[in-house]
Amino acid sequence: MKHYQHVFATDKTCLEHGEVGEDLLNVVKEMTLKIKILEERVSQALKLEAKVSRMEELESRVAEQGKLIEQLMDQVKRSEATDWRETNPNADFVHENMTSTPIVKNENKVKAVSSPSRGIRRDVIPKHVAFTAYLDHSISGIVSGMIIRLPATLLNDGNAYNIHTGVFTVPFDGTYLFTFSIVRLNEDQIVAKLVVDNTGTVDAIADPEKYGFEHQGTNAAILRLQQGQSVWLEAYHVNAADGIIFDLPNERFSTFAGVLLY
């Protein structure tokens, strides 16, 4: 009987020890899971911190580049204003016969303060537009209504003159000066006119006295034009049967030039 009691007690002790071990195992598993979750959260936090640091670095670079862009834009504005003053030394003045209003400088523009009595305002446009085209050889077959195309240029700032069509397209609103000349060899005359959008402005005539003589006709005009208008030379009175406008490669008698004044 005592033997059976001892065996029962031993089994009971083992059973109790087994339950405790299982509880410990469960606790260990739970702790391991929590540690794993914490490790994942720490990893995510580190990644987020790295992203935040990268974003702050990018924001700092963007701010620096923004400042650099502003500095470059200021330099460009100052450079344009300086170039404009150098090429237009009288741009800061208004002739006293035109207006007596004081001049106020604002960045790269020069404006006149409007007076109550005259209400005059003057805007100087800091743009470079100028061209000189010429004929480098004699051309024949000129008839009335034909555009006189001068295919070569000495200057074409702004690229507003088209050497292929002979047409100057106004790039900016403003006041422009145009000059032109044509040369006729031998008898009979050719008359040319400066045309703005199919409307004649001023004319020039080349009319040699007799065979073997040359004659040059020239004229000029100052015109107020708007962006997009077209200006060209046009023959409109041709008595010469051959329709020749005379020129030589190295002499350049026939020319067409224009410049934006203000």
C-alpha positions as YAML, in Angstrom:
chain: A
units: angstrom
residues:
- id: 1
  name: MET
  ca: [0.00, 0.00, 0.00]
- id: 2
  name: LYS
  ca: [2.85, 2.34, 0.87]
- id: 3
  name: HIS
  ca: [4.42, 1.57, -2.49]
- id: 4
  name: TYR
  ca: [1.36, 2.72, -4.36]
- id: 5
  name: GLN
  ca: [1.19, 5.91, -2.31]
- id: 6
  name: HIS
  ca: [4.81, 6.71, -3.20]
- id: 7
  name: VAL
  ca: [4.19, 6.16, -6.90]
- id: 8
  name: PHE
  ca: [1.12, 8.36, -6.82]
- id: 9
  name: ALA
  ca: [3.02, 11.15, -5.06]
- id: 10
  name: THR
  ca: [5.82, 10.92, -7.58]
- id: 11
  name: ASP
  ca: [3.40, 11.11, -10.51]
- id: 12
  name: LYS
  ca: [1.65, 14.08, -8.95]
- id: 13
  name: THR
  ca: [4.95, 15.95, -8.54]
- id: 14
  name: CYS
  ca: [5.92, 15.30, -12.18]
- id: 15
  name: LEU
  ca: [2.54, 16.45, -13.34]
- id: 16
  name: GLU
  ca: [2.87, 19.66, -11.38]
- id: 17
  name: HIS
  ca: [6.37, 20.20, -12.76]
- id: 18
  name: GLY
  ca: [5.09, 19.62, -16.32]
- id: 19
  name: GLU
  ca: [2.38, 22.24, -15.94]
- id: 20
  name: VAL
  ca: [4.91, 24.77, -14.68]
- id: 21
  name: GLY
  ca: [7.21, 24.06, -17.65]
- id: 22
  name: GLU
  ca: [4.38, 24.54, -20.09]
- id: 23
  name: ASP
  ca: [3.50, 27.87, -18.49]
- id: 24
  name: LEU
  ca: [7.12, 28.98, -18.74]
- id: 25
  name: LEU
  ca: [7.24, 27.92, -22.37]
- id: 26
  name: ASN
  ca: [4.13, 29.95, -23.13]
- id: 27
  name: VAL
  ca: [5.61, 32.97, -21.38]
- id: 28
  name: VAL
  ca: [8.83, 32.61, -23.36]
- id: 29
  name: LYS
  ca: [6.89, 32.36, -26.62]
- id: 30
  name: GLU
  ca: [4.86, 35.43, -25.74]
- id: 31
  name: MET
  ca: [8.00, 37.37, -24.81]
- id: 32
  name: THR
  ca: [9.69, 36.27, -28.04]
- id: 33
  name: LEU
  ca: [6.70, 37.48, -30.08]
- id: 34
  name: LYS
  ca: [6.68, 40.83, -28.30]
- id: 35
  name: ILE
  ca: [10.41, 41.22, -28.85]
- id: 36
  name: LYS
  ca: [9.95, 40.48, -32.55]
- id: 37
  name: ILE
  ca: [7.15, 43.04, -32.78]
- id: 38
  name: LEU
  ca: [9.30, 45.61, -30.98]
- id: 39
  name: GLU
  ca: [12.21, 44.90, -33.31]
- id: 40
  name: GLU
  ca: [9.95, 45.44, -36.33]
- id: 41
  name: ARG
  ca: [8.69, 48.71, -34.87]
- id: 42
  name: VAL
  ca: [12.23, 49.85, -34.16]
- id: 43
  name: SER
  ca: [13.21, 48.99, -37.74]
- id: 44
  name: GLN
  ca: [10.23, 50.92, -39.10]
- id: 45
  name: ALA
  ca: [11.05, 53.87, -36.85]
- id: 46
  name: LEU
  ca: [14.64, 53.90, -38.09]
- id: 47
  name: LYS
  ca: [13.48, 53.79, -41.73]
- id: 48
  name: LEU
  ca: [11.02, 56.63, -41.06]
- id: 49
  name: GLU
  ca: [13.73, 58.64, -39.36]
- id: 50
  name: ALA
  ca: [16.00, 58.12, -42.39]
- id: 51
  name: LYS
  ca: [13.20, 59.27, -44.73]
- id: 52
  name: VAL
  ca: [12.55, 62.36, -42.60]
- id: 53
  name: SER
  ca: [16.26, 63.16, -42.61]
- id: 54
  name: ARG
  ca: [16.38, 62.72, -46.41]
- id: 55
  name: MET
  ca: [13.34, 64.98, -46.84]
- id: 56
  name: GLU
  ca: [14.93, 67.64, -44.66]
- id: 57
  name: GLU
  ca: [18.11, 67.40, -46.73]
- id: 58
  name: LEU
  ca: [16.14, 67.74, -49.99]
- id: 59
  name: GLU
  ca: [14.18, 70.71, -48.62]
- id: 60
  name: SER
  ca: [17.46, 72.37, -47.70]
- id: 61
  name: ARG
  ca: [18.84, 71.79, -51.21]
- id: 62
  name: VAL
  ca: [15.65, 73.14, -52.80]
- id: 63
  name: ALA
  ca: [15.88, 76.26, -50.66]
- id: 64
  name: GLU
  ca: [19.54, 76.76, -51.65]
- id: 65
  name: GLN
  ca: [18.73, 76.27, -55.34]
- id: 66
  name: GLY
  ca: [15.84, 78.74, -55.03]
- id: 67
  name: LYS
  ca: [18.20, 81.36, -53.64]
- id: 68
  name: LEU
  ca: [20.70, 80.62, -56.43]
- id: 69
  name: ILE
  ca: [17.98, 81.01, -59.08]
- id: 70
  name: GLU
  ca: [16.93, 84.36, -57.58]
- id: 71
  name: GLN
  ca: [20.55, 85.54, -57.64]
- id: 72
  name: LEU
  ca: [20.97, 84.47, -61.28]
- id: 73
  name: MET
  ca: [17.73, 86.22, -62.27]
- id: 74
  name: ASP
  ca: [18.91, 89.41, -60.57]
- id: 75
  name: GLN
  ca: [22.22, 89.16, -62.44]
- id: 76
  name: VAL
  ca: [20.40, 88.67, -65.76]
- id: 77
  name: LYS
  ca: [18.19, 91.70, -65.08]
- id: 78
  name: ARG
  ca: [21.17, 93.85, -64.18]
- id: 79
  name: SER
  ca: [23.07, 92.62, -67.25]
- id: 80
  name: GLU
  ca: [20.13, 93.40, -69.57]
- id: 81
  name: ALA
  ca: [19.75, 96.85, -68.06]
- id: 82
  name: THR
  ca: [23.49, 97.52, -68.41]
- id: 83
  name: ASP
  ca: [23.56, 96.32, -72.04]
- id: 84
  name: TRP
  ca: [20.55, 98.48, -72.85]
- id: 85
  name: ARG
  ca: [22.14, 101.58, -71.35]
- id: 86
  name: GLU
  ca: [25.42, 100.91, -73.20]
- id: 87
  name: THR
  ca: [23.69, 100.53, -76.57]
- id: 88
  name: ASN
  ca: [21.21, 103.35, -75.88]
- id: 89
  name: PRO
  ca: [23.16, 106.06, -74.05]
- id: 90
  name: ASN
  ca: [20.28, 108.54, -74.37]
- id: 91
  name: ALA
  ca: [17.60, 106.15, -73.15]
- id: 92
  name: ASP
  ca: [17.37, 107.82, -69.73]
- id: 93
  name: PHE
  ca: [16.46, 111.18, -71.16]
- id: 94
  name: VAL
  ca: [13.41, 112.65, -72.83]
- id: 95
  name: HIS
  ca: [13.90, 115.63, -75.09]
- id: 96
  name: GLU
  ca: [12.62, 118.78, -73.43]
- id: 97
  name: ASN
  ca: [10.53, 119.63, -76.49]
- id: 98
  name: MET
  ca: [8.62, 116.36, -76.13]
- id: 99
  name: THR
  ca: [7.98, 116.29, -72.38]
- id: 100
  name: SER
  ca: [9.22, 117.94, -69.23]
- id: 101
  name: THR
  ca: [8.17, 115.12, -66.93]
- id: 102
  name: PRO
  ca: [10.81, 113.65, -64.56]
- id: 103
  name: ILE
  ca: [12.29, 110.23, -65.24]
- id: 104
  name: VAL
  ca: [11.92, 107.40, -62.73]
- id: 105
  name: LYS
  ca: [14.02, 104.24, -63.08]
- id: 106
  name: ASN
  ca: [12.36, 100.94, -62.18]
- id: 107
  name: GLU
  ca: [14.63, 97.88, -62.58]
- id: 108
  name: ASN
  ca: [15.35, 97.52, -66.30]
- id: 109
  name: LYS
  ca: [12.61, 99.89, -67.49]
- id: 110
  name: VAL
  ca: [12.63, 103.67, -67.64]
- id: 111
  name: LYS
  ca: [9.30, 105.39, -67.20]
- id: 112
  name: ALA
  ca: [8.27, 109.01, -67.22]
- id: 113
  name: VAL
  ca: [5.92, 110.11, -64.45]
- id: 114
  name: SER
  ca: [2.73, 111.32, -66.06]
- id: 115
  name: SER
  ca: [2.14, 115.02, -65.57]
- id: 116
  name: PRO
  ca: [-1.41, 116.21, -64.83]
- id: 117
  name: SER
  ca: [-1.32, 118.62, -67.75]
- id: 118
  name: ARG
  ca: [0.01, 116.35, -70.51]
- id: 119
  name: GLY
  ca: [-0.47, 112.79, -69.29]
- id: 120
  name: ILE
  ca: [2.61, 111.63, -71.21]
- id: 121
  name: ARG
  ca: [4.09, 108.25, -70.38]
- id: 122
  name: ARG
  ca: [7.27, 106.83, -71.91]
- id: 123
  name: ASP
  ca: [8.26, 103.15, -71.70]
- id: 124
  name: VAL
  ca: [11.70, 102.09, -72.89]
- id: 125
  name: ILE
  ca: [11.74, 98.45, -74.03]
- id: 126
  name: PRO
  ca: [15.10, 96.78, -73.35]
- id: 127
  name: LYS
  ca: [15.04, 94.66, -76.50]
- id: 128
  name: HIS
  ca: [17.65, 94.48, -79.24]
- id: 129
  name: VAL
  ca: [16.06, 94.50, -82.69]
- id: 130
  name: ALA
  ca: [18.05, 95.72, -85.69]
- id: 131
  name: PHE
  ca: [18.88, 94.51, -89.18]
- id: 132
  name: THR
  ca: [20.65, 95.53, -92.37]
- id: 133
  name: ALA
  ca: [19.93, 93.51, -95.51]
- id: 134
  name: TYR
  ca: [21.55, 94.03, -98.89]
- id: 135
  name: LEU
  ca: [21.58, 92.81, -102.47]
- id: 136
  name: ASP
  ca: [24.82, 91.02, -103.34]
- id: 137
  name: HIS
  ca: [24.07, 90.66, -107.06]
- id: 138
  name: SER
  ca: [21.86, 92.20, -109.72]
- id: 139
  name: ILE
  ca: [18.35, 90.77, -109.97]
- id: 140
  name: SER
  ca: [16.10, 90.84, -113.01]
- id: 141
  name: GLY
  ca: [12.47, 90.21, -113.74]
- id: 142
  name: ILE
  ca: [11.22, 92.79, -111.25]
- id: 143
  name: VAL
  ca: [7.60, 93.73, -111.94]
- id: 144
  name: SER
  ca: [5.07, 95.95, -110.18]
- id: 145
  name: GLY
  ca: [3.71, 94.42, -106.99]
- id: 146
  name: MET
  ca: [6.73, 92.18, -106.43]
- id: 147
  name: ILE
  ca: [8.50, 92.10, -103.08]
- id: 148
  name: ILE
  ca: [12.13, 93.14, -103.46]
- id: 149
  name: ARG
  ca: [13.98, 90.45, -101.54]
- id: 150
  name: LEU
  ca: [17.46, 91.25, -100.27]
- id: 151
  name: PRO
  ca: [19.01, 87.85, -99.47]
- id: 152
  name: ALA
  ca: [22.09, 88.81, -97.43]
- id: 153
  name: THR
  ca: [22.50, 90.57, -94.08]
- id: 154
  name: LEU
  ca: [25.19, 92.50, -92.27]
- id: 155
  name: LEU
  ca: [23.19, 92.37, -89.04]
- id: 156
  name: ASN
  ca: [19.99, 90.65, -87.95]
- id: 157
  name: ASP
  ca: [19.63, 91.07, -84.18]
- id: 158
  name: GLY
  ca: [16.39, 89.45, -83.08]
- id: 159
  name: ASN
  ca: [16.12, 87.47, -86.36]
- id: 160
  name: ALA
  ca: [13.01, 89.42, -87.33]
- id: 161
  name: TYR
  ca: [14.09, 89.88, -90.97]
- id: 162
  name: ASN
  ca: [13.55, 86.83, -93.19]
- id: 163
  name: ILE
  ca: [16.19, 86.56, -95.91]
- id: 164
  name: HIS
  ca: [14.06, 84.04, -97.79]
- id: 165
  name: THR
  ca: [10.96, 86.24, -98.10]
- id: 166
  name: GLY
  ca: [12.40, 89.74, -97.70]
- id: 167
  name: VAL
  ca: [9.83, 90.48, -94.99]
- id: 168
  name: PHE
  ca: [10.51, 92.00, -91.57]
- id: 169
  name: THR
  ca: [8.03, 90.81, -88.92]
- id: 170
  name: VAL
  ca: [7.63, 93.22, -86.00]
- id: 171
  name: PRO
  ca: [8.64, 91.34, -82.81]
- id: 172
  name: PHE
  ca: [7.62, 94.01, -80.26]
- id: 173
  name: ASP
  ca: [5.34, 97.01, -80.11]
- id: 174
  name: GLY
  ca: [7.42, 100.14, -80.53]
- id: 175
  name: THR
  ca: [8.75, 102.91, -82.74]
- id: 176
  name: TYR
  ca: [11.02, 101.76, -85.58]
- id: 177
  name: LEU
  ca: [13.33, 103.51, -88.04]
- id: 178
  name: PHE
  ca: [13.56, 102.06, -91.57]
- id: 179
  name: THR
  ca: [15.81, 103.07, -94.47]
- id: 180
  name: PHE
  ca: [16.13, 101.61, -97.95]
- id: 181
  name: SER
  ca: [17.94, 102.19, -101.24]
- id: 182
  name: ILE
  ca: [17.65, 100.78, -104.76]
- id: 183
  name: VAL
  ca: [19.94, 101.20, -107.77]
- id: 184
  name: ARG
  ca: [19.00, 101.12, -111.45]
- id: 185
  name: LEU
  ca: [21.51, 100.80, -114.30]
- id: 186
  name: ASN
  ca: [20.79, 102.21, -117.76]
- id: 187
  name: GLU
  ca: [17.62, 103.94, -118.90]
- id: 188
  name: ASP
  ca: [14.09, 103.56, -117.52]
- id: 189
  name: GLN
  ca: [13.02, 103.80, -113.93]
- id: 190
  name: ILE
  ca: [12.11, 101.53, -111.06]
- id: 191
  name: VAL
  ca: [10.14, 102.89, -108.11]
- id: 192
  name: ALA
  ca: [10.03, 101.06, -104.78]
- id: 193
  name: LYS
  ca: [7.99, 101.71, -101.66]
- id: 194
  name: LEU
  ca: [8.20, 100.75, -98.02]
- id: 195
  name: VAL
  ca: [5.07, 98.72, -97.25]
- id: 196
  name: VAL
  ca: [3.44, 97.91, -93.90]
- id: 197
  name: ASP
  ca: [0.73, 95.25, -94.14]
- id: 198
  name: ASN
  ca: [-0.04, 96.08, -97.80]
- id: 199
  name: THR
  ca: [-0.10, 99.83, -97.12]
- id: 200
  name: GLY
  ca: [2.60, 101.99, -98.71]
- id: 201
  name: THR
  ca: [4.43, 104.51, -96.54]
- id: 202
  name: VAL
  ca: [7.36, 106.21, -98.34]
- id: 203
  name: ASP
  ca: [8.85, 105.77, -101.82]
- id: 204
  name: ALA
  ca: [12.19, 105.90, -103.62]
- id: 205
  name: ILE
  ca: [12.88, 106.19, -107.35]
- id: 206
  name: ALA
  ca: [15.91, 105.05, -109.35]
- id: 207
  name: ASP
  ca: [15.79, 106.76, -112.77]
- id: 208
  name: PRO
  ca: [19.08, 106.94, -114.74]
- id: 209
  name: GLU
  ca: [19.29, 109.73, -117.32]
- id: 210
  name: LYS
  ca: [20.51, 107.51, -120.13]
- id: 211
  name: TYR
  ca: [22.05, 104.19, -121.04]
- id: 212
  name: GLY
  ca: [25.25, 103.39, -119.16]
- id: 213
  name: PHE
  ca: [24.33, 105.61, -116.21]
- id: 214
  name: GLU
  ca: [23.44, 104.48, -112.69]
- id: 215
  name: HIS
  ca: [20.98, 106.08, -110.31]
- id: 216
  name: GLN
  ca: [20.21, 105.38, -106.65]
- id: 217
  name: GLY
  ca: [16.93, 106.13, -104.94]
- id: 218
  name: THR
  ca: [16.68, 106.16, -101.15]
- id: 219
  name: ASN
  ca: [14.25, 107.06, -98.40]
- id: 220
  name: ALA
  ca: [13.56, 106.57, -94.69]
- id: 221
  name: ALA
  ca: [10.63, 106.50, -92.30]
- id: 222
  name: ILE
  ca: [10.01, 106.35, -88.56]
- id: 223
  name: LEU
  ca: [6.91, 104.28, -87.84]
- id: 224
  name: ARG
  ca: [4.92, 103.25, -84.80]
- id: 225
  name: LEU
  ca: [4.25, 99.52, -85.21]
- id: 226
  name: GLN
  ca: [2.61, 96.68, -83.35]
- id: 227
  name: GLN
  ca: [3.85, 93.16, -82.79]
- id: 228
  name: GLY
  ca: [3.07, 90.86, -85.71]
- id: 229
  name: GLN
  ca: [2.91, 93.51, -88.44]
- id: 230
  name: SER
  ca: [4.92, 92.92, -91.62]
- id: 231
  name: VAL
  ca: [7.23, 95.38, -93.38]
- id: 232
  name: TRP
  ca: [8.83, 94.94, -96.80]
- id: 233
  name: LEU
  ca: [10.06, 96.67, -99.96]
- id: 234
  name: GLU
  ca: [7.84, 96.47, -103.01]
- id: 235
  name: ALA
  ca: [8.30, 97.52, -106.62]
- id: 236
  name: TYR
  ca: [5.23, 99.37, -107.86]
- id: 237
  name: HIS
  ca: [6.29, 101.35, -110.92]
- id: 238
  name: VAL
  ca: [8.64, 99.56, -113.32]
- id: 239
  name: ASN
  ca: [9.34, 101.08, -116.74]
- id: 240
  name: ALA
  ca: [12.41, 98.96, -117.37]
- id: 241
  name: ALA
  ca: [11.71, 96.09, -119.74]
- id: 242
  name: ASP
  ca: [14.41, 93.94, -118.13]
- id: 243
  name: GLY
  ca: [13.24, 94.74, -114.60]
- id: 244
  name: ILE
  ca: [16.80, 94.81, -113.28]
- id: 245
  name: ILE
  ca: [17.89, 96.19, -109.93]
- id: 246
  name: PHE
  ca: [21.63, 96.66, -110.17]
- id: 247
  name: ASP
  ca: [24.21, 95.54, -107.63]
- id: 248
  name: LEU
  ca: [27.62, 93.92, -107.32]
- id: 249
  name: PRO
  ca: [28.94, 91.36, -104.81]
- id: 250
  name: ASN
  ca: [31.32, 93.76, -103.07]
- id: 251
  name: GLU
  ca: [29.52, 97.09, -103.44]
- id: 252
  name: ARG
  ca: [26.03, 96.62, -101.92]
- id: 253
  name: PHE
  ca: [24.14, 99.59, -103.31]
- id: 254
  name: SER
  ca: [20.62, 98.27, -102.68]
- id: 255
  name: THR
  ca: [19.86, 97.94, -98.97]
- id: 256
  name: PHE
  ca: [17.01, 97.64, -96.49]
- id: 257
  name: ALA
  ca: [17.57, 98.38, -92.79]
- id: 258
  name: GLY
  ca: [15.52, 98.81, -89.64]
- id: 259
  name: VAL
  ca: [15.97, 99.29, -85.90]
- id: 260
  name: LEU
  ca: [13.74, 99.44, -82.82]
- id: 261
  name: LEU
  ca: [14.19, 102.91, -81.32]
- id: 262
  name: TYR
  ca: [11.99, 102.70, -78.23]
...
